[in-house]
Amino acid sequence: AMFSGFHFWWPKFTGKMLDERLGKITFWTLFIGFHGTFLVQHWLGAEGMPRRYADYLAADGFTALNTISTISSFVLGLSILPFFYNVWKTAKYGKKIEVDDPWGYGRSLEWATSCPPPRHNFLTLPRIRSESPAFDLHHPEIAALDQLENAGHGEKALAGGKEAGK
């Protein structure tokens, strides 16, 4: 979750997109390393391997799965190398993004300002007309349809409130 959040927010605070190919390499090596380490340890525990032993006998039958878990832990540790390379490469050679919301679906207000944001995000307080102000700003056609649809519901609620007050 931390790496996905970093990939999501990196363009907002630097104005540059991380390399998606390196992001996928990071994800898959981290996924395989994590599950190869900890899922295998879960299986070993389910087979009855005692915890906190410094050494096991070969006759116990835990050697093969412990070897897989050990190799996977190294894969897990090495999985952050493509991430750090991605950050370095993007910071040094990355192309500036030209839009406020490079993902195209940011719903909260921070995506309505430039990437990277200026010292003070807005000269004046923006008007909030819905729960998704940045999405409305970048997709006015959908916002207009949503407002038309919700206008009918508001009138019904008012009419219902008047009837209930009788």
PAZAPA-4460 file (N, C-alpha, C; in steps of 0.05 Angstrom, whole numbers, plus 32768, in hexadecimal, padded with zeros to 4 digits):
% residues 166
    n_x    n_y    n_z   ca_x   ca_y   ca_z    c_x    c_y    c_z   seq   type   mol
   8011   7FE8   8000   8000   8000   8000   8011   8019   8000     1      A     A
   8028   8018   800E   803A   802F   800F   8045   8035   7FF4     2      M     A
   804D   8021   7FE5   8059   8025   7FCB   8044   802F   7FB7     3      F     A
   802B   8025   7FB9   8016   802F   7FA7   800F   804B   7FAD     4      S     A
   800E   8052   7FC6   8009   806E   7FCE   801F   8081   7FC4     5      G     A
   8038   8077   7FC6   804E   8087   7FBC   804C   808C   7F9E     6      F     A
   8046   8076   7F8F   8042   8079   7F72   802B   808C   7F6B     7      H     A
   8016   808B   7F7B   7FFF   809C   7F76   8005   80BA   7F7B     8      F     A
   8013   80C0   7F91   8018   80DB   7F99   8032   80E7   7F8E     9      W     A
   8044   80D7   7F83   805D   80E2   7F78   8059   80F8   7F64    10      W     A
   8046   80F4   7F50   8043   810A   7F3D   8038   8124   7F4A    11      P     A
   8029   8122   7F5F   801E   813A   7F6C   8035   814A   7F79    12      K     A
   8047   813D   7F87   805B   814C   7F95   8075   8150   7F86    13      F     A
   8078   8145   7F6D   8090   814A   7F5D   8089   8155   7F42    14      T     A
   8071   8150   7F38   806B   8158   7F1D   8075   8145   7F07    15      G     A
   807E   812D   7F0F   8089   8119   7EFD   807D   80FE   7F03    16      K     A
   8078   80EE   7EEE   806C   80D4   7EF2   8083   80BF   7EF5    17      M     A
   807F   80AC   7F07   8091   8096   7F0A   808E   8083   7EF2    18      L     A
   80A2   8074   7EEC   80A2   8061   7ED5   8090   8049   7EDD    19      D     A
   807B   8045   7ECD   8068   8030   7ED4   8074   8014   7ED2    20      E     A
   8086   8010   7EBF   8092   7FF6   7EBB   80A3   7FEF   7ED4    21      R     A
   80B2   8002   7EDF   80C1   7FFD   7EF7   80AF   7FF9   7F0F    22      L     A
   8098   8007   7F0F   8084   8004   7F24   8079   7FE7   7F25    23      G     A
   8074   7FDC   7F0D   806A   7FC1   7F0B   807F   7FAD   7F14    24      K     A
   8098   7FB2   7F0D   80AD   7FA0   7F16   80AF   7FA1   7F34    25      I     A
   80AE   7FB8   7F40   80AE   7FBB   7F5D   8097   7FAC   7F69    26      T     A
   807F   7FAF   7F5E   8068   7FA2   7F6A   806B   7F84   7F69    27      F     A
   8072   7F78   7F52   8073   7F5B   7F50   8089   7F4F   7F60    28      W     A
   80A1   7F5C   7F61   80B6   7F50   7F71   80AF   7F52   7F8F    29      T     A
   80A2   7F68   7F97   809A   7F6B   7FB3   8084   7F57   7FB9    30      L     A
   8071   7F53   7FA7   805B   7F40   7FAB   8065   7F24   7FAE    31      F     A
   8077   7F1C   7F9C   8082   7F01   7F9C   8093   7EFD   7FB5    32      I     A
   80A4   7F10   7FBA   80B6   7F0E   7FD2   80A7   7F0D   7FEC    33      G     A
   8092   7F1E   7FEE   8083   7F1F   8007   8074   7F04   800B    34      F     A
   8066   7EFB   7FF7   8056   7EE3   7FFA   8068   7ECA   7FFC    35      H     A
   807E   7ECA   7FED   8091   7EB4   7FEF   809E   7EB2   800B    36      G     A
   80A0   7EC9   8018   80AC   7EC9   8033   8097   7EC1   8048    37      T     A
   8081   7ED0   8049   806F   7ECE   8060   8059   7EB9   805C    38      F     A
   8050   7EB4   8043   803D   7E9F   803F   804A   7E84   8044    39      L     A
   8062   7E81   803C   8071   7E68   8041   8075   7E64   805F    40      V     A
   807B   7E7A   806E   807D   7E78   808B   8063   7E6F   8098    41      Q     A
   804D   7E79   808C   8032   7E71   8096   802F   7E53   8092    42      H     A
   8035   7E49   807A   8033   7E2D   8075   8044   7E1C   8088    43      W     A
   805D   7E26   808C   806F   7E17   809F   8063   7E16   80BB    44      L     A
   8057   7E2C   80C4   804A   7E2C   80DE   8033   7E19   80DF    45      G     A
   8024   7E17   80C9   800D   7E05   80C8   8016   7DE8   80C8    46      A     A
   802F   7DE3   80BE   803A   7DC8   80BE   8046   7DC1   80D9    47      E     A
   8047   7DD4   80EB   8051   7DCE   8106   806D   7DD6   810C    48      G     A
   8079   7DE7   80FB   8094   7DF0   8100   8094   7E02   8119    49      M     A
   80A5   7DFC   812D   80A6   7E0C   8145   80B3   7E27   813F    50      P     A
   80AC   7E3B   814E   80B7   7E56   814A   80D0   7E5A   815B    51      R     A
   80E1   7E6D   8153   80F8   7E76   8162   810D   7E60   8167    52      R     A
   8110   7E4E   8154   8125   7E3A   8156   813C   7E44   8144    53      Y     A
   8154   7E41   814D   816B   7E4A   813D   8172   7E36   8127    54      A     A
   816C   7E1D   812A   8173   7E09   8116   815E   7DF3   8117    55      D     A
   815B   7DE6   80FF   8147   7DD1   80FC   8156   7DB8   80F1    56      Y     A
   814D   7DA1   80F9   8158   7D88   80EE   814C   7D84   80D2    57      L     A
   815C   7D78   80C1   8153   7D73   80A5   813B   7D60   80A6    58      A     A
   813A   7D4F   80BA   8124   7D3B   80BC   8109   7D49   80C2    59      A     A
   810A   7D62   80CC   80F1   7D70   80D2   80E1   7D76   80B9    60      D     A
   80EE   7D78   80A2   80E0   7D7D   8089   80DA   7D9B   8084    61      G     A
   80E8   7DAD   8092   80E2   7DC9   808E   80F7   7DD7   807D    62      F     A
   810C   7DC9   8075   8122   7DD5   8067   811B   7DE1   804C    63      T     A
   810C   7DD3   803C   8105   7DDD   8021   80F5   7DF7   8022    64      A     A
   80E0   7DF7   8032   80CF   7E0E   8034   80DE   7E26   8042    65      L     A
   80EF   7E20   8055   80FF   7E35   8061   8113   7E41   804D    66      N     A
   811D   7E31   803B   812F   7E3B   8026   8120   7E4D   8013    67      T     A
   8107   7E45   800C   80F7   7E56   7FFA   80F0   7E70   8008    68      I     A
   80EA   7E6F   8022   80E4   7E88   8031   80FC   7E9A   8033    69      S     A
   8114   7E8E   8036   812C   7E9E   8038   8132   7EAC   801E    70      T     A
   8130   7E9D   8008   8135   7EA9   7FED   8121   7EBF   7FE8    71      I     A
   8108   7EBA   7FEF   80F3   7ECE   7FEB   80F7   7EE7   7FFB    72      S     A
   8103   7EE4   8013   8109   7EFC   8023   811E   7F0E   8016    73      S     A
   8131   7F01   8008   8144   7F11   7FF9   8137   7F1F   7FE1    74      F     A
   8125   7F11   7FD3   8116   7F1D   7FBD   8106   7F35   7FC8    75      V     A
   80F9   7F32   7FDF   80EA   7F47   7FEC   80FC   7F5F   7FF2    76      L     A
   8113   7F5A   7FFD   8126   7F70   8002   8130   7F7E   7FE9    77      G     A
   8135   7F6F   7FD4   813F   7F7A   7FBB   8129   7F88   7FAB    78      L     A
   8110   7F83   7FB2   80FA   7F8F   7FA3   80F8   7FAD   7FA6    79      S     A
   8105   7FB9   7FB9   8105   7FD6   7FBC   8119   7FE4   7FAA    80      I     A
   812C   7FD4   7F9F   8140   7FE0   7F8D   8134   7FEC   7F74    81      L     A
   8122   7FDE   7F65   8116   7FEC   7F4E   8106   8004   7F56    82      P     A
   80FA   8004   7F6E   80EB   801C   7F77   80FE   8033   7F7B    83      F     A
   8114   802F   7F89   8127   8045   7F8C   8133   804F   7F72    84      F     A
   8138   803C   7F60   8142   8044   7F45   812D   8054   7F37    85      Y     A
   8114   804C   7F39   80FE   805B   7F2D   80FC   8078   7F37    86      N     A
   80FF   807B   7F51   80FE   8095   7F5D   8115   80A6   7F53    87      V     A
   812D   809B   7F54   8145   80A9   7F4B   8143   80B1   7F2D    88      W     A
   813B   809D   7F1C   8139   80A2   7F00   8124   80B8   7EFA    89      K     A
   810D   80B6   7F07   80F8   80CA   7F02   8100   80E5   7F0C    90      T     A
   810C   80E7   7F23   8115   8101   7F2E   8129   810E   7F1C    91      A     A
   813B   80FE   7F10   8150   810A   7F00   8148   810E   7EE3    92      K     A
   813B   80FA   7ED7   8135   80FB   7EBA   8117   80FC   7EB4    93      Y     A
   8106   80FC   7EC7   80E9   80FA   7EC2   80DE   8112   7EB3    94      G     A
   80CA   810C   7EA2   80BD   8121   7E93   80A8   812E   7EA4    95      K     A
   80A7   8149   7EA3   8092   8158   7EB2   8076   8151   7EA7    96      K     A
   8063   814E   7EB9   8048   814A   7EB0   803B   8165   7EAB    97      I     A
   8028   8166   7E99   801C   817F   7E90   8001   8184   7E9B    98      E     A
   7FF6   8171   7EAA   7FDA   8173   7EB4   7FDA   8173   7ED2    99      V     A
   7FC4   817D   7EDD   7FC1   817E   7EFA   7FBD   8162   7F06   100      D     A
   7FAF   8152   7EF8   7FA8   8137   7F02   7FB1   8122   7EED   101      D     A
   7FCA   8118   7EF0   7FD3   8105   7EDC   7FC4   80EB   7EDB   102      P     A
   7FB6   80E4   7EF0   7FA7   80CB   7EF1   7F8B   80CF   7EE3   103      W     A
   7F81   80E8   7EE4   7F68   80ED   7ED6   7F4F   80E8   7EE6   104      G     A
   7F51   80DE   7EFF   7F39   80D8   7F0E   7F3C   80E0   7F2B   105      Y     A
   7F4E   80F3   7F31   7F50   80FD   7F4D   7F37   810B   7F55   106      G     A
   7F2C   8105   7F6C   7F12   810F   7F74   7F15   8126   7F89   107      R     A
   7F2B   8126   7F98   7F2E   8139   7FAD   7F3B   8153   7FA3   108      S     A
   7F3A   8167   7FB4   7F41   8182   7FAC   7F5F   8186   7FA5   109      L     A
   7F71   8176   7FB0   7F8D   8179   7FAA   7F94   8174   7F8D   110      E     A
   7F83   8164   7F7F   7F88   815F   7F63   7F7E   8175   7F51   111      W     A
   7F72   818A   7F5D   7F69   81A1   7F4D   7F7E   81B6   7F4A   112      A     A
   7F95   81B3   7F57   7FAB   81C6   7F55   7FC2   81B9   7F45   113      T     A
   7FD5   81C9   7F3E   7FEB   81C0   7F2C   7FFD   81AC   7F39   114      S     A
   800C   819E   7F29   8020   818A   7F32   803C   8194   7F2B   115      C     A
   804D   8197   7F3D   804A   8198   7F5A   803A   81B1   7F62   116      P     A
   802D   81B0   7F79   801D   81C7   7F81   802E   81DF   7F89   117      P     A
   8024   81F7   7F84   8033   820F   7F8D   8032   8211   7FAB   118      P     A
   8041   8225   7FB6   8042   8228   7FD3   8027   822B   7FE0   119      R     A
   8016   823C   7FD4   7FFA   823E   7FDD   7FE9   8233   7FC6   120      H     A
   7FDB   821D   7FCB   7FCD   820F   7FB6   7FBA   8220   7FA6   121      N     A
   7FAA   8230   7FB4   7F95   8240   7FA6   7F97   825D   7FAF   122      F     A
   7F93   826F   7F9B   7F93   828C   7FA2   7F7A   8293   7FB2   123      L     A
   7F64   8287   7FAA   7F4B   828A   7FBA   7F40   826F   7FC0   124      T     A
   7F2F   826E   7FD4   7F23   8254   7FDB   7F11   824A   7FC4   125      L     A
   7F15   8232   7FBB   7F05   8227   7FA5   7EE8   8221   7FAF   126      P     A
   7ED5   8224   7F9C   7EBA   821D   7FA3   7EB6   81FF   7FA0   127      R     A
   7EAB   81F3   7FB5   7EA6   81D6   7FB5   7E88   81D2   7FB0   128      I     A
   7E82   81C4   7F99   7E66   81BF   7F92   7E5E   81A2   7F94   129      R     A
   7E72   8191   7F9A   7E6B   8174   7F9C   7E81   8167   7FAE   130      S     A
   7E7E   814E   7FB2   7E92   813F   7FC2   7EAB   8139   7FB2   131      E     A
   7EAC   813F   7F98   7EC3   8139   7F87   7ECA   8152   7F77   132      S     A
   7ED5   8167   7F84   7EDA   8180   7F76   7EEF   817E   7F5F   133      P     A
   7F04   816F   7F63   7F18   816D   7F4E   7F0E   815D   7F36   134      A     A
   7EFF   8149   7F3B   7EF3   8139   7F26   7EE0   814A   7F16   135      F     A
   7ED0   815B   7F24   7EBD   816D   7F16   7ECC   8181   7F05   136      D     A
   7EE3   818A   7F0E   7EF2   819E   7F00   7EFE   8192   7EE6   137      L     A
   7F07   8179   7EE7   7F14   816C   7ED0   7F00   815E   7EBE   138      H     A
   7EE8   8159   7EC7   7ED3   814C   7EB7   7EB9   815B   7EBA   139      H     A
   7EB7   8173   7EAF   7E9E   8183   7EB2   7E85   8176   7EA6   140      P     A
   7E88   8166   7E91   7E71   815A   7E85   7E64   8146   7E98   141      E     A
   7E74   8137   7EA7   7E69   8123   7EBA   7E5E   8132   7ED2   142      I     A
   7E6B   8147   7EDA   7E62   8157   7EF1   7E46   8163   7EEB   143      A     A
   7E42   816C   7ED2   7E29   8178   7ECB   7E13   8163   7ECC   144      A     A
   7E18   814B   7EC1   7E05   8135   7EC2   7DFE   812E   7EDF   145      L     A
   7E13   812D   7EF0   7E0F   8126   7F0C   7DFE   813B   7F1A   146      D     A
   7E02   8155   7F14   7DF3   816A   7F20   7DD5   8169   7F17   147      Q     A
   7DD1   8163   7EFE   7DB5   8160   7EF4   7DA7   8149   7F02   148      L     A
   7DB5   8133   7F05   7DAA   811B   7F12   7DA4   8121   7F2F   149      E     A
   7DB6   812E   7F3D   7DB2   8134   7F5A   7D9E   814A   7F5F   150      N     A
   7D99   815C   7F4B   7D86   8171   7F4E   7D6A   8166   7F53   151      A     A
   7D63   8151   7F45   7D48   8145   7F49   7D46   8139   7F65   152      G     A
   7D5B   812D   7F6F   7D5A   8121   7F8A   7D57   8136   7F9F   153      H     A
   7D63   814D   7F9C   7D61   8163   7FAF   7D45   816D   7FB1   154      G     A
   7D38   8170   7F9A   7D1C   817A   7F9A   7D0A   8166   7FA7   155      E     A
   7D0E   814C   7FA2   7CFE   8137   7FAF   7D02   8137   7FCD   156      K     A
   7D1A   813C   7FD6   7D20   813C   7FF3   7D12   8154   8000   157      A     A
   7D12   816B   7FF2   7D05   8183   7FFD   7CE7   817E   7FFE   158      L     A
   7CDC   8172   7FE9   7CBF   816D   7FE8   7CB8   8159   7FFE   159      A     A
   7CC9   8145   8002   7CC4   8131   8017   7CC5   813E   8032   160      G     A
   7CD8   8151   8036   7CDA   815E   8050   7CC2   8170   8055   161      G     A
   7CB7   817D   8041   7CA0   818E   8045   7C88   817D   804C   162      K     A
   7C85   8166   803E   7C6F   8155   8044   7C71   8149   8061   163      E     A
   7C89   8143   8068   7C8D   8138   8083   7C87   814C   8098   164      A     A
   7C8B   8166   8092   7C87   817B   80A5   7C6A   8183   80A8   165      G     A
   7C58   8178   8098   7C3B   8180   809A   7C2F   8177   80B3   166      K     A
***
